[in-house]
Amino acid sequence: MRHTLALAAAGVLCLTLVPRAALAHCDTLDGPVVKDARAALEAKDVTPVLKWVRPDKEGEIREAFQHAVGVRTLGPEARALADRFFFETLVRVHREGEGALYTGLRPAGTAVDPGIAASDTALETGSVDPLVELLSSEVDRGLRQRFAAAAAARAHAAESVEKGRQYVAAYVAFMHYAERLLADASSAATHAEPAAHAH
């Protein structure tokens, strides 16, 4: 049950990431995409970054990489510009592949959504338990809050039309929240998540 709740919470959490671009992860200078890009440039090997883009965009990334590698040899300022150009190109193409907006690279240290940070930590440490605990507690809190609001409104729904409408609003909020959680929890994991799940 806790595992199901965690999966459901992950889906709801991801759905909140799109309008909160500041909490995105892959468009930061210390995010995993740029980290791999730095390693690729240092090694003069584009291979580590190709996993971040769709196959049909690989040619664009290879071309950008070759330009960057060539310009980097012209001096420190040229190197910095070439690196930035490649980072921007790679992140933009990666974001487009996710169906997400690209608004530019964000500075290192930019706030990252706790769910994303915990997901990264889980993969780095090899343990998903802390992430399960985090998401399960958020699902528990969200369900209980919406249930309490709906139950309280239901008790007064017959007193007036206005009270009835307040109950309906709370009822809809509660039911739709539960519906989204269950839909995400019961869906099979895929290699290509919907665009709303872009990180």
C-alpha positions in Angstrom: 0.0 0.0 0.0 2.8 2.4 0.9 4.5 1.6 -2.4 1.3 2.4 -4.3 0.9 5.7 -2.4 4.4 6.6 -3.2 3.9 5.9 -6.9 0.7 8.0 -6.9 2.4 10.8 -5.1 5.2 10.8 -7.7 2.8 11.3 -10.5 1.0 14.2 -8.7 4.3 15.7 -7.8 5.5 15.5 -11.4 2.3 17.2 -12.6 3.1 20.2 -10.5 6.6 20.6 -12.0 5.6 22.1 -15.3 4.3 25.4 -14.1 7.0 25.6 -11.5 9.9 25.9 -14.0 12.2 27.3 -11.3 12.1 23.9 -9.6 13.1 22.0 -12.8 16.3 20.0 -12.6 17.8 19.3 -16.0 18.1 22.9 -17.0 20.5 23.9 -14.2 24.2 24.3 -14.5 24.8 21.7 -11.8 22.1 19.3 -13.1 22.8 15.9 -14.6 22.6 17.0 -18.2 25.3 19.7 -17.9 27.3 17.4 -15.7 27.5 14.9 -18.5 28.2 17.6 -21.0 31.2 18.9 -19.1 32.6 15.3 -18.9 32.0 14.8 -22.7 33.8 18.1 -23.6 36.8 17.2 -21.4 37.0 13.8 -22.9 36.3 15.0 -26.4 33.7 12.3 -26.6 30.1 13.1 -27.3 28.8 9.6 -26.3 28.0 10.4 -22.6 25.4 13.0 -23.6 23.6 11.2 -26.4 21.3 9.4 -23.9 19.7 12.8 -23.1 18.3 13.3 -26.6 16.0 11.5 -29.0 17.6 9.5 -31.8 16.4 12.0 -34.4 18.2 14.8 -32.6 21.5 13.0 -32.3 22.9 14.7 -35.4 22.2 18.1 -34.1 24.0 17.4 -30.9 27.0 15.8 -32.6 27.3 18.9 -34.8 27.1 21.3 -31.9 29.6 19.2 -30.0 32.2 19.3 -32.8 31.8 23.1 -33.1 32.3 23.4 -29.3 35.3 21.2 -29.3 36.9 23.2 -32.1 36.3 26.6 -30.6 37.5 25.6 -27.1 41.1 25.5 -28.4 41.0 29.2 -29.2 41.6 30.4 -25.6 39.9 30.7 -22.2 37.1 33.1 -23.3 36.4 31.1 -26.4 36.3 27.9 -24.3 33.8 29.4 -21.9 31.6 30.6 -24.8 31.8 27.2 -26.5 30.9 25.3 -23.4 27.9 27.6 -22.8 26.8 27.1 -26.3 27.0 23.4 -26.1 25.2 23.3 -22.7 22.4 25.5 -24.0 22.0 23.4 -27.1 22.0 20.1 -25.3 19.6 21.2 -22.6 17.2 22.8 -25.1 17.1 19.7 -27.3 16.6 17.5 -24.2 13.8 19.6 -22.9 12.1 19.7 -26.3 12.3 15.9 -26.4 10.4 15.8 -23.1 7.8 18.2 -24.5 8.8 20.8 -21.9 9.5 24.5 -22.4 13.1 25.7 -22.4 13.7 29.1 -20.9 17.5 29.1 -20.6 20.1 27.6 -18.3 19.6 28.3 -14.6 22.5 29.0 -12.2 24.2 26.3 -10.2 22.4 26.0 -6.8 19.0 26.8 -8.2 16.2 25.3 -6.0 15.2 21.8 -7.0 11.9 20.2 -6.2 12.3 18.0 -3.1 10.9 15.0 -4.9 13.4 15.3 -7.7 16.3 15.8 -5.2 15.1 12.7 -3.3 14.8 10.7 -6.5 18.4 11.5 -7.4 19.6 10.6 -3.9 17.7 7.3 -4.1 19.6 6.4 -7.3 22.9 7.6 -5.9 22.6 5.7 -2.7 20.8 2.6 -4.1 17.9 3.0 -1.6 14.4 4.2 -2.5 13.1 4.0 1.1 13.5 7.7 2.0 11.7 8.7 -1.2 8.9 6.3 -0.5 8.6 7.8 3.0 8.6 11.3 1.6 5.9 10.7 -1.0 3.8 8.5 1.2 3.6 11.2 3.8 2.6 13.8 1.2 -0.2 11.5 -0.2 -1.4 10.8 3.3 -1.5 14.5 4.2 -3.2 15.5 0.9 -5.9 12.8 1.2 -6.7 13.6 4.8 -6.9 17.3 4.2 -9.3 17.0 1.3 -11.3 14.3 3.0 -11.7 16.5 6.2 -12.8 19.5 4.1 -15.4 17.4 2.1 -16.7 15.6 5.3 -17.1 18.9 7.1 -18.9 20.6 4.2 -21.1 17.5 3.7 -22.5 17.9 7.2 -23.9 21.3 6.3 -24.7 20.8 2.7 -28.5 20.7 3.2 -28.6 24.0 5.1 -28.6 26.3 2.0 -27.8 26.3 -1.7 -24.5 28.1 -0.9 -23.6 25.5 1.7 -24.5 22.8 -0.8 -22.2 24.4 -3.4 -19.4 24.5 -0.9 -19.8 20.8 -0.3 -19.8 20.1 -4.1 -16.6 22.0 -4.5 -14.9 20.1 -1.7 -16.3 16.8 -2.9 -15.0 17.4 -6.4 -11.6 18.4 -5.1 -11.4 15.3 -2.9 -12.6 12.9 -5.6 -10.4 14.2 -8.4 -7.3 14.1 -6.1 -8.0 10.5 -5.3 -8.7 9.7 -8.9 -5.4 11.2 -10.1 -3.4 9.3 -7.4 -5.0 6.0 -8.2 -4.5 6.5 -12.0 -0.8 7.2 -11.6 -0.3 4.5 -9.0 -1.9 1.8 -11.2 -0.4 2.8 -14.5 2.5 0.7 -15.8 6.0 2.3 -15.7 7.3 3.2 -19.2 10.6 4.4 -20.6 9.0 7.5 -22.1 6.7 9.3 -19.6 4.2 11.9 -20.7 5.4 15.5 -21.2 3.8 16.6 -17.9 6.4 14.4 -16.2 9.3 16.3 -17.6 11.9 17.1 -15.0 
